[in-house]
Amino acid sequence: MKKYFELIAPCHFGMEAVLKKEIIDLGYEISLVEDGRVTFLGDDEAICRANVFLRTAERVLLKVGSFRAETFEELFQGTKAIPWEEYIPQDGKFWVAKASSIKSKLFSPSDIQRIMKKAMVERMKPAYGISQFPETGSSYPLRVFLYKDQVTVGIDTSGDSLHKRGYRTLTSKAPITETLAAALIMLTPWKPDRILVDPFCGSGTFPIEAAMMAANMAPGMNRSFLSEDWKNLIPRKCWYEAMDEANDLVDLDVKVDIQGYDIDGDIVKAARANAESAGVADLIHFQQRPLSALSHPKKYGFLITNPPYGERIEEKENLPALYKEIGDRFRALDDWSAYIITAYEDAEKYIGRKADKNRKIYNGMMKTYFYQFMGPKPPARRREQN
Ligand SMILES: C[S@@+](CC[C@H](N)C(=O)[O-])C[C@H]1O[C@@H](n2cnc3c(N)ncnc32)[C@H](O)[C@@H]1O
C-alpha cells in the first residue's frame, strides 16, 4: 500500500496563495496554509513531482512530527517520540540544519539543534541495536520551526534551495530570486500569448522564468535533489517518472514575444548565457538597450521588471529621473500593463501615476513594493464565422 506523507513547502512571505494554486494544479490536497509555507498531502511520487514542478516553493520538506514544547525537556521528549527509524536508515547522516523560532519560549537555534540531535540518537539506539551511528550514508537534514511553542519538524528533501534551478550561473548586482520572479509573474494576468518586456532585465530572471512557463518547462529539470539518494523512502522509478513527465510536457515551438533589455552589455551577455543553459534562448530576445529607447509597436503588452532602487548612494540621486522615464516610456506604449517590484518608496510619485494595486513584499529582509498598473485586456477574438 502506498504511504502518504504530509509535505511542507516554504515560500516567500505573501506568495502562499500562488504556491497553493500550483500545488492544487499539480494534483495534491492542501492541509494547511500558514505565513510563508503551505502543507499538503502526497506520496513518494509527490516528493519527486513537487521538487521538479513547483516554481514558487523554496524547498519541499517531509513532515515527520509536530508537538508542543515550552521546555528543553519537552523538546527532547517530543523529538524522541518521532519514529525516526522509519525515515532514517542506520547509516544515514542526520542533523538539524536549521531551527527558527517565533513567539516561542525556546529560541536558541544551537540549543534546539543539540537537544534534538541527542533525542534522535536516543530514539534510534534501541531501534537499530547500536550505540554509535556511523553517519556515512545519505543525508537527512532537518528543518524545525517553532511558532507559539508549537514545534514542526520536517526533513529536507530538496537540498539546494529550489530557486537554484541550475541555469543562473551569472548574476547581476541585485538579482531577484527565481522563485520570487516566478511568483510575481504568476500574480499578473500575463499569459504566453501576450508580449512581455523587462527593460531592466539584469541576469534575465523574469524573461527566463516567463519563457520556461510558456514552454511548459519544469523548473527542476536541470538539477538534482538531495532525496534522490533516499533509496529507503523513494524508489528511483519515481524520480525517473517525474523527469519523464517533465520532458514530455516541454513545448519549445510555442510562439512568444518575450524581450529583455539592460543598459549594461556584459549583463546582457550573462542573461543570454543563462537563457542558453535554461534551454529557452530561442524564446527570448535579449539586447543591450537603455530604458530611453524602449518602445514596441504592438498593443496590450506587459512590462514586468525590477528597476534599480538605489542600492548605492550615487544611484539614489538618479532615481527620480529614472522613474520619471519609466513613467514616460510606459505611457508611450499603447494599452500596456506594468508590474514593477522595487524598494524605492517614491516610485509612484515619479512614475506619475498611482498604481491600481500595490503589494508589500519582503525580498529577504528588504521591504519592497510590487506596483501593478493594469492596462485594458485585448478584445476577445471573434469566432470565425463559417
Ligand atoms: C535590480 S537590477 C535587475 C536585476 C534582474 N531582475 C535580475 O534578476 O538579475 C537593475 C538593472 O537595471 C539596469 N539599468 C540601470 N539603469 C538602466 C537604464 N537606464 N536602462 C536600462 N537598464 C538599466 C542595471 O544594469 C541592472 O542590471
The ligand as a MOL file (V3000), in Angstrom:
LIG
                    3D

  0  0  0     0  0            999 V3000
M  V30 BEGIN CTAB
M  V30 COUNTS 27 29 0 0 0
M  V30 BEGIN ATOM
M  V30 1 C 17.8660 45.4450 -9.8640 0
M  V30 2 S 18.7410 45.0890 -11.3210 0 CHG=1
M  V30 3 C 17.7040 43.9220 -12.1620 0
M  V30 4 C 18.0000 42.5200 -11.7100 0
M  V30 5 C 17.2910 41.4410 -12.5130 0
M  V30 6 N 15.8710 41.3740 -12.2250 0
M  V30 7 C 17.9500 40.0790 -12.2520 0
M  V30 8 O 17.2750 39.1690 -11.7400 0
M  V30 9 O 19.1390 39.9260 -12.4880 0 CHG=-1
M  V30 10 C 18.5290 46.5500 -12.2740 0
M  V30 11 C 19.1910 46.5120 -13.6560 0
M  V30 12 O 18.8720 47.7540 -14.3200 0
M  V30 13 C 19.9380 48.0760 -15.1890 0
M  V30 14 N 19.8210 49.5370 -15.5320 0
M  V30 15 C 20.1390 50.6080 -14.7660 0
M  V30 16 N 19.8300 51.7580 -15.4150 0
M  V30 17 C 19.2890 51.4040 -16.6180 0
M  V30 18 C 18.7510 52.1320 -17.7250 0
M  V30 19 N 18.7060 53.4570 -17.7220 0
M  V30 20 N 18.2760 51.4480 -18.7850 0
M  V30 21 C 18.2980 50.0850 -18.7930 0
M  V30 22 N 18.8180 49.3320 -17.7720 0
M  V30 23 C 19.2950 49.9900 -16.7110 0
M  V30 24 C 21.1820 47.6900 -14.4080 0
M  V30 25 O 22.2830 47.4480 -15.2800 0
M  V30 26 C 20.7100 46.4250 -13.6550 0
M  V30 27 O 21.0980 45.2480 -14.3450 0
M  V30 END ATOM
M  V30 BEGIN BOND
M  V30 1 1 1 2
M  V30 2 1 2 3
M  V30 3 1 2 10
M  V30 4 1 3 4
M  V30 5 1 4 5
M  V30 6 1 5 6
M  V30 7 1 5 7
M  V30 8 2 7 8
M  V30 9 1 7 9
M  V30 10 1 10 11
M  V30 11 1 11 12
M  V30 12 1 11 26
M  V30 13 1 12 13
M  V30 14 1 13 14
M  V30 15 1 13 24
M  V30 16 1 14 15
M  V30 17 1 14 23
M  V30 18 2 15 16
M  V30 19 1 16 17
M  V30 20 1 17 18
M  V30 21 2 17 23
M  V30 22 1 18 19
M  V30 23 2 18 20
M  V30 24 1 20 21
M  V30 25 2 21 22
M  V30 26 1 22 23
M  V30 27 1 24 25
M  V30 28 1 24 26
M  V30 29 1 26 27
M  V30 END BOND
M  V30 END CTAB
M  END
